[in-house]
Amino acid sequence: MAVQPEGTPCWADAMFGDVEAAKSFYGDVLGWTFGESSSEHGNYTQCYANGKAVAAVVPPMSGQEGHSQWCLYLASPDAAATASRIREAGGEVLMEPMRVGDFGTMCLARDPGGVVFGIWQGGTHEGFEAVAEPGAYCWAEVFTREPGKSDAFFPAVFSYTAKQMEDDGVDFRLFDVGDDTVLGRMAMTDDIPPEVPPYINVYFTVADCDEAVARATELGGTLWFGPMSSPFGRFATLSDPQGANFSVLDITRTEGEMPKITDVP
């Protein structure tokens, strides 16, 4: 795939204390295969769905051991300029833009509400080689307890335009790049345990949501929500045995009418 417009999700990776266990779990649940680990880059290991790079797993760096979590990277033509806008908008740069060989330049940041995300300025590695195919990334949502902060921050950094879903049951916003909706924002409700930090929930495409959930729970994963049918597909939210949250979505199995969505001035 070509380099994506600025602010478009373009890659995902996660640190795991037990990388081999993570490979076994996601290999069974999402059908991934795995490349050789790169000792030059901290044993970074790419994950493949039908031969296409869709994510990566890596052991934690010294001092970063602990809770595993998927990190979503947003595309940038200039990581240093994006880092400057992150600071100007009230965010925090956790890792300054760092060149990763010829692959590209990465940066890690946190929004004012505590949501951690990555920036990727592509080089020879442009990002996802497949999207919305079984095993590949298809969607992501910012889960935050401070939606107002995220709503101001992300459009200031990435020039997103925003739309709001009209639903009394949830506070859900959509961010667009041009005509493409690229990211969601969900306000965390009181029924989510307070110890769960704000995060970006990454959705991976599956051919059958219920089968994926059954495999994940058999292998020690935890089901938090679903499976549930929606106008966007049948989905469920889980965590893997090492605590990393993710969702699975069967985009072919839609049900119900699309909700009303209005532009945000």
N, C-alpha and C positions, 0 to 999 in steps of 0.2 A: 504494500500500500504506500501511496505517496505521503509526504509530510502533511500532517493535518493542520487546518487553520488554528490560529492561536486560541487556547482555552479548550480545545477539543481533547477529551480523554484519549491517550495514545499508548499507554502501557500500564502494567500492574505487576507488582512483585510483593513478596512477603519474606520476612525473616523467621526462621524456625530453629529452635534449639535442637530438634531432631529432624534434619533435612530428609533423611532416608524414610522416616515414618511419614513425613508430609508427601513425599513422592509416591509412596505406596497408597496413601489415602486418596489423593487427587487423581492418581492414575486409575484407581478403581471407580471413583465417583464421576469423573469428567472424561475419562478415556485418554488422559495425557500420556505422552512419552517424553523422555528427557534427554537433553544433550549432555555433552561432557562438561563437568564443572571447570570453571576457569580459575585456577589458583592465582593467576595474576590479578584477578579482580575479586578476591575474597571468596572463591569457590562459588561464584554466581553461576546458577544452572538454569538454562532456558527450558521452558515447558512448551510442548508442541501438541496441537490438535490436527490430526490428519496431515502431519508434516509441516504445518505452519506455526510459527512462533506466536504464542498467545499470552505468555506470562513468564515469570521467573521466580525461583526460590533460592534462598541464600542463608547461610548460618549467620547468627547475630555477630556484629562487631563487638569488640571488647567494651564492656560497660553498658551494652544495650540488650543484655540477656533479660528474659522475662516474657511478658505477654506478647504473643504473636498477633499480627494484624496485617491485612492487605493494605498496600499503599497504591493509590491511583495517581498516575502522572498526567499532567495537562501539558499540551504541546505549547512550545514557545519558540519563536524565531531568534530570540535573544534572551537567554536565561538571566544575564546580569541586569538587563532593563526590567524584566519581570520581577526580579528580586527587589529592585528599587521601588516598584509600584506596590509590592506587598508591604513593605515598610511604611510607605506613604499612606496606605489604606488602613493602617493599624494592625497589620499582621506581624508575624515574627519569622525571620529566616533562621531555621534550625541548622541547616548545612549550606554554606555558601556555594554558589555555582562551582562545580568541579568537573573538569574534563575527564572523561572515561575513555582513554585511548582515542581511536578514530570513531568509536561508536556514537559519541555525542557528549552533551554536557548535562549534568543533573543538578538538582537543587531540592532541598526539603524545606517545607514551610508549615506554618500553623496559622489558621485564621483567628480573629479576635475571640471567637467562641470556643477555641480549643481543637478544631478539626485539623488534623495533619494531612498534608497532601504533598505530591511531588511535582516538579517541573522538569520537562525533558526537551532539550534542544537537540533534535536529531542530527546525526552524522551518517555514518554507514548503517547504523541501526535506527530506522525511522519510527519503529513502534510495532503495534499489532500487525501481523501479517494476515489476520482474518478477524472479522467481527460478525457477530450474529450468526455464527455457524456452530454446530454442536462442539462444545468444549471451549469455545472462544468467548471473550468478553462481549456483552451486549448492552449494558446499562450501568449507571451508578447514581447514588443519591447521597447527598450530604445529610447525615443524621446529626442534629444539633439541638441543644436545649436553649439556645439563644438565636432563634431564626432571624431576628432583626439585624444582628451583627453579620451573619453570613449573607443576608440579602443585600446589605450595603457593600460588603467587602468584595465578593466575587465579581459583580459587574464593574466595580472600580478598577480591579486588576486586569480583567479580561475583556472589558467592553461588551459583556453579555447584555442582551435585552431579556426582560423577565415577563413571565405569564403566571397567573395564579389559578389553581384548580378550585372551582367553586364546590366545596364539599364541607358541610358542617362537622363531619366526623374527623377530618384531618386538616392540618395546615401544610399544604403541599405547593411548592413553587417549581417552575421550570425555567431553565436558563437556555437561551438560544445563541448560536453563532450564525449570523445571517438568517437563512430560512431553516436551519437545522437545530433541533432541540438536542442538546448535548449532555445535560446534567440536571438532576433533580435536587430539591432541598426539602427534606421532611423534618418537621418539628417533632422532637422526641416527646412522647407522652409520659404521664406519671406512672404508667404501668411498666415502663422500662426501668429495671433496677438502677438506683443511683450510682452504683459502682461501675456501671457500663459507661465508659467515656464517650464523648462525641467522636464520630468517625465517618469515613466515606464507605458506604456499603456497595460492594462491587457485585454485579450480577454476571454469572456465566451461563451461557446458553446450553440447554440440554434437550435431547430428543423426547424425553418423558420425565416430567417433574416428579411424579410419584415414585418412579423407579429410582431416580437419583437420590431422593430422600430416604428411601428404604436402604439403599446401599450405604449412604452416609451414616445413618444411625446404627446399622449393623456393625460398622467399622469404628464406632465410638464417638461419632459426631452427635451434636445436640440440636434438636429441632426447636426453634423458637417461635416460628409463625408459619402457618400453612400446612399442606399445600392449599392454595386458594386460586380460584379462577377469576380472571379480570378481563377487561377489554384489551389489555396489553399482553395477555398470555397467562398461563398457569405458573405460579411461582411459590417459593418457600424460602424462608430465611433460617440459616443454620450457623453453627460454629463447628470447626473441625476439632479433633481431639486435643490440639494444642492451643485452642481458644481463639483462633482467628475467625472472625465473622465473615460470612459471604451469603449470597443468595443464588438460587438456580431458577431459570426461567425457560419455559417451553413457549416460544413466541408463536408457535403454530396453533396453539389451543386457546383461542380467545373466547370470551363470553361476556355478554352484557353490552350496554351502550356506552360510548365514550363520554366521559364527564365533560361538563362545560368548563372551558378554559378562557380566561379573559386577560387582555394585555394589562401590564402594570405600567402606569405612567412613569 
